[in-house]
C-alpha cells in the first residue's frame, strides 16, 4: 500500500507507519494481509477507460502525475478497505484498513490526492457479490466526499447511505453540534449491513488543510461512532482518511487516538475482534 506519490502529501507513506505506531499501543490486534482489488472490482465504480489508463500509466492519478508506484499501490489500498469490510461483516464488530485517498475520486477522474474511490469500490463489490445489501459510508474527513456522491449519482445507486460532514462543518463553533449529531447520523444507517467509516485526521485544529476539532473532540467523535454503531449491531470498517500535518508523527497521533477509541468500545466490552 506504500507508494512514492511524488507529492508533499504524507498519506501514501501512512499505511506502514500507522501499523508500526499501533503496535506500540499495547492494544490487541490481528493483522491480516489484504488481498488486492482486481480490475473487475475497479470498473464496478469507475469508467473502464479511466481504470485502464491509470493502471497503465497513461492517465494522471489523483496526485496529478502518472507515478508507476501509485498505480501499483492502488489494488492494495482499495483491497484493504474491501477486506476490512469483509472482516467486519465476518466478526460482526469492527476492522480497520490503514489506508486513505478515496473520497474525491469520481466516476472517471481522480482529484484531491484520490485516484480510485475505495469506498465505492468496496461497496459495489460487496453488493455485487451479495455479501451486503445496504452499505453506509460515514465520511468524517474535513472535506466533502464529492467523488463518492458523484459515483452514487452517476450509477443511480439507492442502496448506499452516504453522509459527509465536510458539507456542513468546518469551524471551531461547529464542534458541539457536530458531536451531538453523530448518534443521528449512525441511526440513519441502522438498516445497513456494514458502515465504511472515514476517520479523518485533517479536522484536527493544527492541520493546515482543516483545523476545527481538538484531539479530545476527535476521540469523542470516534467514541460516539463506535458506540452508536455497536449498540445498533452494525459492523464498522474504518480507514485513515486525510491528515496533512508535518512531521507525519502528528498525523499518526490522531490515528492512534482513533484506535484507542475503537479498542475502548469493542475490546474493553469483551468482544472478540
Secondary structure, DSSP 8 states (H G I E B T S, - for coil): -----SSS--GGGHHHHHHHHHTTTT------------HHHHHHHS-HHHHHHHHTTSS--TTSS--HHHHHHHHHHHHHHHHHHHHHHHHSSEEEE-----TT--SS--BTTBSS-HHHHHHHHHHHHTS-S-EEEEE-SSS--HHHHHHHHHTT--SEEEEEGGGT--SGGGHHHHHHHHHHHHHTTTT-SEEEEE--STTBTT-TT---B-HHHHHHHHHHHHHHHHHHT-EEEEE------SSHHHHHHHHHHHHHHHHHHHTTTT---
